[in-house]
Amino acid sequence: MDKNLTIGVFFGSRSPEHDISIITGQLIISGLLGMGLRVLPVYIGKNGEWMIGESLGTLRAFTQEKRILDRHLQRYALDLQASRGRLVFHPHHFLRKHKIIDIAFPAFHGSYGEDGTIQGLFEIFDVPYVGCDVVSSAVTMDKIWTKQHFTALGIPTTDFLFYENSDWQGDRKKVLAEIESRFHFPIFIKPARLGSSIAITKVKDSRELEEAVDLALHYDERFLAEEAVPDLMDVTCAVLGGSQPRSSLLQESVFGQDMLSYEDKYRHEGGTQLGKGAAVVIPARLSAETTEELRSAAVKIFKAFGCYGTARVDFLYNKQSKKYYANEINTLPGTLYHHLWKKSGIEFPVLLNTLLDLALERAKSRGRAARVFSSDLLKFAGSQKLRYKGGENEGL
């Protein structure tokens, strides 16, 4: 990795997972600085306001009062002409220097970042960036699309139904009746495009169902109803690489209530995202045969969805029937699941360096593709009388 290149770490954004993104962003910034690399933090606030500056590379800027954060606010504008192969930001204040980002390292979770939106911006300006591309990010962010792809690919997944908000507002009694006739309780109700177990409810009876749907639709325009897996073990496998990805060891996430909750993931004893405490067992308590089957399935899913760099594949495993079900794919795992890679023999600096190298490798590969097609179409069109119906420019 060329130490003269500046890595922009993007975090925050307008997402319910905003605070989790800050933690991941700060971890990445700290790791890159520890490697002696040049880092520029780029924070997007909950209101969509962008802040840029080295002073944002500390968690203290976000744990103190808001007026402390306001001091870090440095206004910059993206230079649309100069941003080619890099992002160039010009300050509003003439005494400040412009900022240049050579490689983008997104650390977003959820909407406006993990869903392909920021990746589209990077691609418009031909900026190398870490992680999955626009299409794979968008598809995997949506639980409904993901499960439809699992089904089409013949990958086992739990049975599900999905609905639009318009379906619910039009005839909620019909929706409730369809769900109850399709599944036995308990049933999971989930927003289509949200992570970290936010607004997910394990519904135990009819009385809870309507409230659970209202909660899911508070965060999204679509929701899915999903059958529950009995005798459940929650199993995670991280994947790293490009055309020849490798899988990590399997992580078993232990939970004491009805489901793996937000608190289990981030608060209890450090949470499953940090691999601390009794909430995490690595490697998962599975047979060698099942372990290999799940690791192979994770790589297959990673490649089938066009993932790149890193991703986390979650499985639901029925300990009694010995069957597994692919649950979802996370293209920007919280804290990059560095604890699982460490257990798998890859230290954090190696993980970061691998992701940066992959970003540069993909950018170089994409640079070989033709972007221009020469034709005489405009000359042909210029020789024709082009008129809009009823006006001077009618028809083609």
Secondary structure, 3 states (H helix, E strand, C coil): CCCCCEEEEEEECCCCCHHHHHHHHHHHHHHHHHCCCEEEEEEECCCCCEEECHHHCCCHHHHCCHHHHHCCCCCEEECCCCCCCCEEEEECCCCCCCEEECEEEECCCCCCCCCCHHHHHHHHCCCCECCCCHHHHHHHHCHHHHHHHHHHHCCCCCCEEEEEHHHHHHCHHHHHHHHHHHCCCCEEEEECCCCCCCCCEEECCHHHHHHHHHHHHHHCCEEEEEECCCCEEEEEEEEEECCCCEEEEEEEECCCCCCCCHHHHHCHHHCCCCCCHHHEECCCCCCHHHHHHHHHHHHHHHHHCCCCEEEEEEEEEECCCCEEEEEEEECCCHHHHHHHHHHCCCCHHHHHHHHHHHHHHHHHHHCCCCCCCCCCHHHHHHCCCCECCCCCCECC
